[in-house]
Each structure stands twice: as C-alpha cells, then as structure tokens.
Amino acid sequence: MGAKNQPSYRVVVIDSRSPRDGAYLERLGHYNPLTDPETVVIDQAGALKWLQRGAQPSEAVARLLSKVGVVNKPQAVKASQANQGVA
C-alpha cells in the first residue's frame, strides 16, 4: 500500500497456500512507519483469535504485535522458529 516513497502496510491473515498478493482471510490493521511516532493499529481481539487458531506471525508482524501488547516478542519469534525446526 502507499505511494512512491510513502509506504504503509496492512496487517492481514492469509493462508500460507495462497499467492503472495492473493486474497486474505481478514484484515487486522495497518502500520505507517513514516509518522512520528510510528502508527500501529491492530485489532487485538482478532489477532489473539487467529494466534489461538495456530496462525504464525512473520517476524515483522510479531514485532508489531509486541509493540501493541498482544504478544511478547521473544515468545512469538521462538514459536515461529520451533515450527521451522530451529532451536
């Protein structure tokens, strides 16, 4: 999302089998790195619902979730590494 030299990002839930730019299951919020401070808006209840269902956040989304207080970053990163077989 965004325009040239003005990025903004959506935080979405997507099936891992879907194409990269394919349809998503649910939009949880958005992130704008250009504002001071950064704008992070995430539906915390929706994020928790998907995490309880087994969704694995990317490292960037795990950082954003920790920033808004949904999860602790070390736990989110360890969980994603455990699923990849990294100890």
N, C-alpha and C positions, 0 to 999 in steps of 0.2 A: 504494500500500500504506500501511499505518499506520492510525492512528486520528485522531480530531479533534484538531488541534493537535499531533500527533506523527507527522510524515511520515517515511517510509522508502521507499526506491526500489529497484527491481530493475533490473539491467543486463541487457538481453536483446538478442538478434539477431532482427530482424524484417524481412520482405520489405517493400520500400517500397510495393508494390501492395496490401498488407493494410490493413484498417481500423486505426485508431489503437489501439483496445483489443482487436484481434483476436489470434489465436493467434500465438505467437512460435516461432522455429525452435530457439533454445537459450537457456537462462538462464546467463549468465556470472558473475553475482554479485549483490551488493547494496551499498547505500550508506545510512548513517544519519547525517544531519547533526547530530543532537541530542547525540550523545555527545561527550565531550571527551577526546582529540581525535576528529575525525570517524571513523566506522568505514567503511572501504572494503575490501571483499573481492571480488576479481575473479580468475577462473581465467585466469592469464596465458597458458598454452598455448592455451586455447580462443580467447582474444581475438586472439592472433597468427595462429591458423589462419584466423579469419574476416577479419582485415585483409589477409592474403596472398591471400585469395579475392576481394578487392575491396570488402569492406564499408566503408562510410563512417561513422565515428562522428559523433554530434552534437557540438556544442561542449562541452556538459556532460560527455558521456562521454569526449571527448578529454581534458578536464581531469582526470577520474578516472583514465584510463589513464596519463597522465603522472605522476600522484601515486603510483601503484603501480609505475612504472618500465617500463611496457610500451612506450610511445612517448614521443617528445619532443613537447611541446605545440605549439611553432611548426610542426613538420612536419605534424602531424595537422590543424591549422587551415588551413595552406597547401594541403594536399591536398584538403580539402573545398571550399575556395574555388576551386581550379583546376577542379573538376568543375562548378561553378556558373558558370564563365566570369568570375570576378572575379580580377583580377591583383593 
